[in-house]
Amino acid sequence: MRMTISGLPRHYDKFDLQRLFNPFGWVDYTKIIIDPITGLSRGKGIVEMREDQAKQAMAALQGKMLGPSPLNIKEAKLPPRPLP
């Protein structure tokens, strides 16, 4: 399951994001969204992990304060796959 996370501290990198979600299971992928003009974090990220573990992480981390804003975690809507 892919999740989008907002409210991350601006200094977080993908390894910090992985460490945040690791207690809930294996993290397949992490990414911090970077502003292309400034090169700085937008305070948003993407995490992928197994669905059952992702739901557990979402329940535990939703609204947690890591910086000035609470975390907001949502399931990402994936575009439909093209037909073969």
Phi, psi and chi 1 to 4 in degrees:
 res  aa     phi    psi   chi1   chi2   chi3   chi4
   1 MET       -  138.0  169.1 -172.0  -87.6      -
   2 ARG  -101.4  133.5 -177.8  179.7  -67.4  175.0
   3 MET  -123.3  147.2  -61.2  171.1  -78.4      -
   4 THR  -106.7  138.2   58.7      -      -      -
   5 ILE  -124.5  130.6  -60.0   93.3      -      -
   6 SER  -124.7  163.3   59.9      -      -      -
   7 GLY    89.1   13.9      -      -      -      -
   8 LEU   -74.9  146.9  -67.7  168.3      -      -
   9 PRO   -60.2  144.7  -22.4   32.5      -      -
  10 ARG   -64.6  -23.1  -56.8  -81.1 -179.0 -171.3
  11 HIS   -84.6   -5.8   67.0  -85.9      -      -
  12 TYR   -65.9  138.8 -103.4   43.6      -      -
  13 ASP  -114.3 -178.0   62.8   18.0      -      -
  14 LYS   -65.0  -25.9   68.8  179.5 -169.3  172.6
  15 PHE   -75.0  -36.8  -58.5  108.7      -      -
  16 ASP   -62.8  -41.5  -66.2  -41.3      -      -
  17 LEU   -64.0  -41.6 -169.4   54.3      -      -
  18 GLN   -63.6  -42.9 -177.0  172.8    0.5      -
  19 ARG   -63.5  -32.5  -79.1 -170.2  -69.1  -87.2
  20 LEU   -65.5  -37.6 -179.5   63.6      -      -
  21 PHE   -95.6  -15.4  -79.3   82.2      -      -
  22 ASN   -55.5  -36.0  -93.5  -17.1      -      -
  23 PRO   -61.5  -14.4  -24.1   32.3      -      -
  24 PHE  -101.1   -4.6  -55.5   98.2      -      -
  25 GLY   143.6 -175.0      -      -      -      -
  26 TRP   -70.1  127.4 -178.8  -99.4      -      -
  27 VAL   -96.6  118.7  176.6      -      -      -
  28 ASP   -80.1  -33.3  -66.0  -41.1      -      -
  29 TYR  -158.7  140.3  174.4   79.8      -      -
  30 THR  -137.9  149.2   58.7      -      -      -
  31 LYS  -152.8  137.0  179.6  178.0 -179.2  177.1
  32 ILE  -100.1  132.7  -64.2  -68.3      -      -
  33 ILE   -81.0  123.5  -52.5  -59.0      -      -
  34 ILE  -109.1  136.2  -57.5  -65.8      -      -
  35 ASP   -70.8  123.6 -176.0  -63.8      -      -
  36 PRO   -68.3  -22.3   20.8  -28.0      -      -
  37 ILE   -83.6  -48.3  -64.8  171.2      -      -
  38 THR   -89.3  -23.3   64.4      -      -      -
  39 GLY    77.2    8.9      -      -      -      -
  40 LEU  -101.9  158.5  -58.6  173.1      -      -
  41 SER   -63.2  144.5  167.2      -      -      -
  42 ARG   -91.1   -0.4  -71.0 -172.7  172.1  174.6
  43 GLY    80.2   19.6      -      -      -      -
  44 LYS  -128.9  154.1  -61.4  178.7 -179.0 -179.5
  45 GLY  -153.6  174.6      -      -      -      -
  46 ILE  -129.5  137.2  -62.1  170.0      -      -
  47 VAL  -133.2  138.8  173.6      -      -      -
  48 GLU  -121.9  133.5  -73.1 -176.4    8.9      -
  49 MET  -159.0  173.0   55.3 -166.4  -46.0      -
  50 ARG   -56.7  147.2  -93.1 -169.5   13.2 -142.8
  51 GLU   -58.8  -45.7 -174.4  170.3   -9.6      -
  52 ASP   -64.4  -39.7   58.2  -30.9      -      -
  53 GLN   -70.7  -37.3  -63.6  168.7  -15.0      -
  54 ALA   -63.8  -42.2      -      -      -      -
  55 LYS   -64.9  -38.1  -71.1 -174.2 -179.2 -156.8
  56 GLN   -64.7  -43.4 -175.7 -177.7   16.8      -
  57 ALA   -64.5  -42.2      -      -      -      -
  58 MET   -60.3  -44.4  -72.9  172.0   71.6      -
  59 ALA   -63.9  -39.0      -      -      -      -
  60 ALA   -78.8  -34.0      -      -      -      -
  61 LEU  -100.2  -13.9  -63.9  173.3      -      -
  62 GLN   -58.0  123.7 -174.7   73.9  -78.0      -
  63 GLY    83.8   -1.9      -      -      -      -
  64 LYS   -65.3  138.9 -178.8  174.6  179.7  163.1
  65 MET   -94.3  115.2  -62.6  -66.2  -71.6      -
  66 LEU  -110.8  -15.8  -65.2  178.5      -      -
  67 GLY  -154.1 -145.2      -      -      -      -
  68 PRO   -73.4  -18.7   22.9  -30.3      -      -
  69 SER  -120.3  148.0  -57.0      -      -      -
  70 PRO   -73.2  151.4   25.0  -30.9      -      -
  71 LEU   -68.6  139.6  -67.9 -179.1      -      -
  72 ASN  -125.1  115.0 -174.6   14.5      -      -
  73 ILE  -116.9  129.3  -54.9  169.9      -      -
  74 LYS  -134.7  152.2  -63.8 -179.0 -179.5  178.0
  75 GLU   -72.4  130.5 -177.8  177.1  -10.8      -
  76 ALA   -78.0  139.8      -      -      -      -
  77 LYS   -86.6  115.6  -56.0  -67.3 -175.4 -136.0
  78 LEU   -87.7  140.9  -61.9  174.7      -      -
  79 PRO   -67.5  151.8   20.3  -26.9      -      -
  80 PRO   -63.9  146.0   17.9  -24.2      -      -
  81 ARG   -76.2  143.5  -67.8  179.7 -173.6 -116.0
  82 PRO   -67.5  147.7   15.2  -19.9      -      -
  83 LEU   -72.8  146.1  -63.7  173.5      -      -
  84 PRO   -69.9      -   13.2  -15.3      -      -
